[in-house]
Amino acid sequence: MFLFETERLGLRLLEPFDLEAVMTFWGDAEVMRYCGGPGTRERELRAIGYYAELQQRRGLSVYGVFEKNDRYMIGACGFNPGRTEEEAELIYHFAKKNWGKGYATEAARACISYARSLQSIERIVASTDPQNVVSGKILEKLGFHYEGMKWFEDLQQDEPYYEMRLR
């Protein structure tokens, strides 16, 4: 069932039947306040389809994250495409009730390890809203290097920008 696992978590491709669980984080205004706001059911269903296609095309995706003990989806973690085929953008979002438990760090480490195994990804990038201090700390804990502020047209703001070289 899972593509890869950690001690506490299992990660697998998102499926259309995951929509209700996905809405507990991508549809939540507080979870998504630094990421352009909550999504609609229609948008998130399209995102699930997009990520399935991305996995097929590039071998990476954003994955549903599950607690292995109860098999309940607690969030999502994985990759959006980068600017080149050798680059991927790390993202992670977790339902509020799962914040502060180390799940984002644990899931992101598993995703980074998976990206290393692909051999095609040379660099992972990430950015955070300037007000999202916790996310920046997670990236630093994971070994990302702060590269400076970068303008993001979609969010109309400068954000702290991080990189991790795999090769």
KEKEVO-122355 format. One record per residue: residue number from 1; x, y, z of N, C-alpha, C, CB in turn. Coordinates in steps of 0.02 Angstrom, whole numbers, always signed. Atoms other than C-alpha are relative to their C-alpha. Last residue first. Glycine has a CB too. Layout:
<sites>
   n  neast nnorth    nup caeast canorth   caup  ceast cnorth    cup cbeast cbnorth   cbup
 NUM      X      Y      Z      X       Y      Z      X      Y      Z      X       Y      Z
...
</sites>
This chain:
<sites>
   n  neast nnorth    nup caeast canorth   caup  ceast cnorth    cup cbeast cbnorth   cbup
 167    -58    +23    +37  +1223    +791   -301    +48    +56    -13    -20     -33    -65
 166     -6    +72    -11  +1077    +810   -180    +62    -29    -33    -61     -36    -27
 165    -32    +35    +56  +1088    +998   -163     +5    -74    +17    +70     +30    -16
 164    -39    +57    -22   +963   +1073    -41    +28    -34    -62    -43     -51    +44
 163    -21    +53    +47   +892   +1244    -71    +37    -55    +37    +44     +30    -56
 162    -49    +49    -24   +794   +1374    +28    +16    -50    -56    -28     -37    +62
 161    -10    +53    +50   +698   +1533    -15    +58    -45    +22    +14     +31    -71
 160    -64    +34    -11   +628   +1654   +114     +4    -61    -45     +9     -20    +75
 159     -1    +53    -50   +478   +1736    +31    +71    -25    +11    -47     -58    -20
 158    -67    +29     -9   +448   +1897    -65     -5    -52    +56    +53     +56    +18
 157    -42    -19    -57   +266   +1926   -106    +69    -31     -4    -34     -22    +65
 156    -14    -72     -1   +131   +1924   -240    +39    +21    +62    -65     +39     -4
 155    +20    -24    -66    +74   +1747   -199    +12    +75     +8    +37     -38    +53
 154    +67    +27    -17    +74   +1686   -380    -25    +25    +67     +2     -76     +0
 153    +53    -35    +35   +219   +1803   -426    -69    -24    +20     +8      -8    -76
 152    +46    +51    +26   +338   +1735   -297    -61    +36    -29    -21     -52    +54
 151    +68    -22    +17   +484   +1853   -266    -39    -58    -30     +2     +60    -49
 150    +16     +8    +71   +637   +1775   -183    -73    +20    -10    +12     -74    -23
 149    +71    -12    +15   +722   +1814    -18    -10     -5    -75    -22     +70    +27
 148    +21    -70     +3   +888   +1735    +22    -74     +6    -14    +40     +37    -53
 147    -32    -32    +57   +974   +1567     -8    -17    +74     -6    -20     -35    -64
 146    +35    -62    +17   +937   +1484   +158    +39    +35    -55     -8     +45    +63
 145    -39    -61    -10  +1016   +1312   +156    -41    +60    -23    +67      -4    -38
 144     +5    -49    +54   +910   +1156   +179    +42    +61    +19    -74     +20    -12
 143    -64    -11    +34   +975   +1026   +302     -4    +46    -60    +27     -64    -22
 142     -8    +49    +53   +811    +952   +365    +66     +7    -38    -57      +4    -48
 141    -12    +64    -34   +823   +1053   +526    +13    -56    -51    -60     -18    +45
 140    -69     -2    -25   +839   +1210   +418    +18    -65    +36     +9     +59    +47
 139    -46     +5    +57   +681   +1164   +323    +73     +1    +23    -13     +58    -49
 138     +2    +69    +25   +587   +1130   +485    +49     -8    -58    -72     -19    -23
 137    -40    +40    -47   +643   +1297   +557     +2    -73    -22    -28      +5    +72
 136    -70    -15    +12   +577   +1386   +403    +46    -40    +45    +13     +74    +10
 135    -19    +35    +61   +410   +1298   +423    +73    +13    -18    -45     +22    -58
 134     -6    +71    -13   +397   +1355   +603    +23    -38    -62    -67     -28    +26
 133    -66    +13    -30   +432   +1537   +559    +11    -75    +11     +7     +38    +66
 132     +3    +70    -19   +281   +1551   +445    +69    -23    +25    -23     -45    -59
 131    +31     +6    -66   +270   +1741   +443     -1    -72    +26    -71     +27     -1
 130    -43    -30    -51   +394   +1758   +299    -28     -6    +71    +11     +73    -16
 129    +24    -67    -12   +289   +1634   +197    +44    +30    +55    -76      +1    +21
 128    +51     -7    -53   +397   +1486   +161    -24    +72     +2    +29     -21    +69
 127     +8    -68    -24   +502   +1426    +15    -54     +1    +53    -18     +49    -59
 126    +59    -11    -42   +572   +1261    -41     -2    +74    +18     +2     -45    +65
 125    +10    -69    -23   +699   +1194   -165    -63     +3    +43     -6     +48    -61
 124    +67     -9    -27   +766   +1019   -196     -4    +72    +26    -17     -52    +57
 123    +10    -54    -48   +917    +998   -309    -74     +1    +21    +21     +68    -30
 122    -64    -26    -25   +994    +859   -412     -9    +51    +55    +39     +30    -56
 121     +9    -62    -36   +840    +753   -449    +67    +21    +31    -54      -7    +56
 120    +13    -54    +48   +867    +622   -584     -7    +68    +34    -63     -16    -40
 119    -60    -18    +38   +954    +494   -471    -12    +56    -50    +25     -60    -36
 118    +20     -8    +71   +782    +434   -413    +59    +14    -46    -51     +55     -6
 117     -2    +65    +34   +853    +368   -248    -18     +5    -74    -48     -48    +34
 116    -70    +20    +11   +892    +544   -189     +4    -65    -39    +37      -8    +67
 115    -25    -40    +56   +710    +593   -214    +73    -17    -16     -7     +75    +16
 114    +29    +27    +62   +657    +448   -102    +25    +38    -61    -78      +3     +3
 113    -34    +63    +12   +775    +506    +35    -25    -33    -65    -10     -48    +60
 112    -67    -18    +24   +704    +681    +19    +41    -63    -15    +37     +43    +53
 111     +6    -24    +69   +528    +612    +33    +68    +18    -30    -48     +60     -4
 110    +15    +59    +41   +571    +512   +190     -5    +20    -74    -65     -34    +23
 109    -62    +39     +4   +653    +665   +268    -10    -61    -44    +23     -23    +71
 108    -45    -33    +47   +498    +767   +224    +66    -37     -7    +12     +72    +22
 107    +24    +14    +68   +384    +641   +310    +46    +31    -52    -72     +26     -9
 106     -8    +72    +14   +486    +645   +471    -21    -17    -71    -42     -41    +50
 105    -71    +15     +6   +504    +835   +473    +10    -73    -20    +36     +14    +66
 104    -24    -33    +60   +319    +862   +438    +74    -16    -12    -10     +77     +5
 103    +20    +36    +61   +267    +730   +565    +28    +32    -63    -75      -4     -4
 102    -59    +20    +39   +367    +804   +709    -16    -36    -64    +42     -44    +41
 101    -17    +70    -16   +216    +805   +826    +61    -25    -39    -59     -44    -14
 100    -42     +3    -60   +188    +994   +833    +21    -71    +20    -35     +31    +56
  99    -56    -46     -5    +43    +997   +711    +39    -14    +65    -24     +74     -2
  98    -63    +37     +6    -65    +842   +690    +61    +45     +2     +1     -40    -64
  97     -7    +44    -59   -229    +917   +752    +65    -40     -1    -59     -48     +2
  96    -19    -35    -62   -204   +1058   +627    +10    -47    +59    -54     +50    +18
  95    +60    -21    -36   -209    +943   +474    +22    +28    +68    -50     -60     +9
  94    +29    +48    -47    -39    +935   +392    -61    +29    +33    +52     -22    +52
  93    +57    -29    -35    +38   +1020   +241    -31    -55    +43    -54     +29    -51
  92    +32    +42    -51   +206    +986   +161    -55    +40    +33    +52     -25    +53
  91    +56    -30    -36   +295   +1049     +6    -25    -48    +53    -58     +19    -50
  90    +29    +35    -58   +465   +1014    -70    -58    +39    +28    +53     -12    +54
  89    +18    -45    -55   +500   +1089   -242    -34    -41    +55    -46     +57    -24
  88    +67    +13    -27   +592    +978   -366    -11    +48    +59     -7     -74    +23
  87    +20    -35    -61   +741   +1014   -479    -70    -20    +21     +4     +76    -10
  86    -45    +21    -54   +832    +909   -609    -19    +30    +67    +71     +20    -17
  85    +12    +71    -14   +690    +921   -737    +42    -25    +59    +15     -42    -62
  84    -33    +45    +47   +703   +1111   -726    -18    -72    +19    +78     +10     -2
  83     -8    -38    +63   +601   +1250   -644    +33    -42    -54    +42     +61    +12
  82    -41    -60     -5   +543   +1131   -509     +3    +35    -67    +70     -17    +25
  81    -56     -6    +47   +400   +1007   -514    +38    +65    +13    -24      -3    -73
  80    +24    -32    +61   +297    +995   -355    +59     +2    -47    -30     +72    +14
  79    -32    -46    +47   +360    +873   -227    -45    +26    -55    +58     -32    -30
  78    -32    +23    +62   +312    +779    -72    +22    +58    -43    -47     -45    -39
  77    -70    -21     +4   +210    +791    +86    +28    -27    -65    +41     -24    +62
  76    -31    +14    +64    +25    +776   +125    +71    +28     +0    -42     +30    -59
  75    -27    -56    +38    -69    +769   +288    +25    -23    -68    +56     +34    +38
  74    -10    -57    -44   -143    +661   +425    +26    +61    -37    +49     -18    +55
  73    -41    -52    +32   -218    +521   +322     +3    +61    +46    -29     +18    -70
  72    +39    -60    +14   -283    +384   +439    +47    +53    -31    -34     +27    +64
  71    +11     -7    +72   -203    +211   +432    -44    +59    -19    -31     -64    -27
  70    +72     +1    +13   -223    +186   +620    -19    +11    -73    -34     +52    +43
  69    +39    +34    -52    -50    +134   +677    -74     -3    -16     +9     +33    +66
  68     +3    +72    +14    +38    +181   +514    -44    -37    +50    +70     -30     +2
  67    -27    +33    -60     -5    +364   +532     -8    -74    -11    -38     +24    +66
  66    +44    +38    -44    -34    +415   +353    +37    -21    +63    -29     -61    -35
  65    -39    +24    -58    +44    +543   +237    -49    -30    +50    +41     +59    +33
  64    +39     +0    -61    -35    +566    +65    +43    -30    +55    -66     -40     -9
  63    +28    +63    -25    +97    +597    -65    -44    +12    +61    +56     -49    +18
  62    +19    -14    -69   +148    +746   -172    -39    -61    +24    -43     +67     +7
  61    +66    -28     -8   +232    +678   -326     -6    +30    +69    -55     -53    -12
  60     +9    -31    -65   +386    +596   -396    -66    +37     +1    +59     +48    +16
  59    -22    +45    -53   +427    +476   -537     -2    +30    +69    +69     -23    -13
  58    -66    -19    -27   +423    +611   -670    +25    -46    +55     -4     +69    +27
  57    -44    -33    +47   +281    +562   -788    +71    +10    +27    -29     +67    -19
  56     -9    +42    +60   +185    +433   -687    +53    +30    -47    -67      -8    -37
  55    -36    +61    -21   +209    +526   -523    +15    -44    -60    -41     -39    +52
  54    -69    -19    -14   +160    +690   -607    +42    -60    +21     +2     +54    +54
  53    -33     -8    +65     +2    +610   -678    +74    +18     +9    -36     +53    -42
  52     -5    +68    +27    -50    +552   -504    +36     +1    -67    -71     -32     -8
  51    -55    +33    -34     -9    +726   -437     +8    -73    -22    -10      +3    +75
  50    -63    -27    +24   -119    +808   -569    +59    -37    +33     +4     +76    +16
  49    -12    +27    +68   -265    +694   -529    +67    +24    -27    -55     +21    -47
  48    -13    +72     -9   -252    +736   -343    +14    -32    -68    -61     -34    +34
  47    -69     +7    -25   -237    +921   -387    +18    -74     +9     +9     +38    +66
  46    -45    -10    +58   -396    +912   -493    +73     -9    +21    -10     +70    -31
  45     +9    +61    +41   -488    +839   -342    +43     +4    -62    -75      -9    -19
  44    -42    +52    -30   -412    +980   -238     -9    -67    -36    -18      -8    +74
  43    -71    -13    +11   -480   +1112   -355    +43    -56    +28    +20     +67    +31
  42    -14     +9    +71   -654   +1037   -358    +74    +10    -15    -42     +49    -42
  41     +2    +72    +15   -662   +1017   -169    +19    -13    -73    -70     -29    +15
  40    +68    +27     +6   -610   +1198   -149     +4    -75    -14    -40     +37    -57
  39    +24    +21    +66   -440   +1252    -89    -73    -23     +4    +43     -56    -27
  38    +25    +68     +6   -397   +1351    +66    -24    -15    -71    -57     -12    +49
  37    +68    +12    -24   -291   +1508    +58    -24    -71    -14    -47     +49    -30
  36    +50    -22    +47   -140   +1562    -44    -72    -14    +20    +13     -30    -64
  35     -9    +33    +65     -9   +1462    +47    -56    +19    -49     +1     -75     +8
  34    -63    -24    +29    +21   +1552   +211    +10    -24    -71    +58     -22    +44
  33     -3    -73     -3   -160   +1538   +270    +64    +29    -30     -7     +23    +72
  32    -22    -28    +64   -171   +1358   +209     +9    +76     +0    -48     -19    -53
  31    -57    +38    +26   -179   +1269   +377    +29    +35    -61    -22     -73    -19
  30    -58    -10    -44   -289   +1405   +451    +62    -36    -25    -17     -23    +71
  29    -26    -68     +6   -409   +1410   +303    +62    +12    +44    -54     +50    +19
  28     +4    -34    -65   -432   +1221   +298    +34    +69     -6    +33     -43    +55
  27    +62    -38     -2   -470   +1146   +126     -8    +42    +63    -58     -46     -6
  26     +1    -46    +56   -292   +1088    +95    -63    +42     -3     +9     -38    -65
  25    -58    -44     -1   -285   +1015   +273     -1    +49    -59    +66     -41     -2
  24    -15    -18    -69   -447    +929   +319    +63    +41     +5     +7     -63    +43
  23    +32    -64    -18   -496    +938   +134    +13    +20    +72    -75      -5    -13
  22    -39    -55    +28   -369    +803    +93    -29    +67    +21     +3      -6    -76
  21    -58     -9    -43   -460    +682   +210    +43    +59    -24    +42     -65     +1
  20    +24    -24    -66   -624    +707   +118    +58    +12    +47    -49     -52    +31
  19    +20    -71     +0   -538    +696    -52    -22    +25    +68    -55     +10    -50
  18    -32    -35    -56   -447    +532    -19    -25    +71     +9    +75      +0     -9
  17    +38    +16    -60   -568    +434   -132    +30    +31    +63     -5     -75     +9
  16    +61    -39     -4   -489    +525   -280    -41    -13    +63    -43     -13    -60
  15    +52    +29    +43   -321    +444   -240    -63    +43     +6    -15     -74    +20
  14    +68    -22    -15   -161    +519   -169    -48    -30    -51     -5     +78     +0
  13    +33    -45    +47     -5    +418   -195    -69    +19    +24     -3     -31    -70
  12    +23    +30    +63    +69    +338    -41    -31    +53    -44    -51     -57    +14
  11    +16    -48    +53   +165    +382   +116    -19    -38    -63    +60     +47    -14
  10     -1    +30    +67   +171    +281   +277    -21    +52    -50    -47     -62     -3
   9    +40    -22    +56   +217    +355   +445     +6    -44    -62    +19     +70    -18
   8    +69    -13    -19   +277    +307   +619    -47    +11    -60     -3     +61    +43
   7    +20    +37    -60   +446    +224   +592    -74     +9    +15    +42     +23    +60
   6    -45    -19    -54   +459    +290   +415    -22    -43    +60     -2     +78    +15
   5    +22     -5    -70   +379    +217   +260    +55    +28    +44    -23     -68    +26
   4    -56     +1    -47   +387    +215    +71    -27    +16    +69    +55     +50    -22
   3    -58     -3    +43   +269    +183    -75    +64     -1    +41     -2     +62    -45
   2    -42    -59     -4   +135    +127    +47    +58     -4    -49    +26     +10    +72
   1    +40    -60     +0     +0      +0     +0    +43    +63     +0    -46      +0    +59
</sites>
